[in-house]
């Protein structure tokens, strides 16, 4: 069993947040590209 490492948990959460925001940005680009108004 792994010892809980707050730093690792924080980094993992940041990675998750970053990938999520990247998906959001990509989605916004797709939406704005298909709706040029």
Phi, psi and omega in degrees: 000136182284141172283135182294124180244107183302325181294316179296318180297321180295316180297318180297319179295321179295318179299317179298313181297322182293314181295324180294315180291328176296318177298321180296316179297317179298317180296319179297319179298317180297316182295314182290333179287321181278344176236084188291354178294000000 
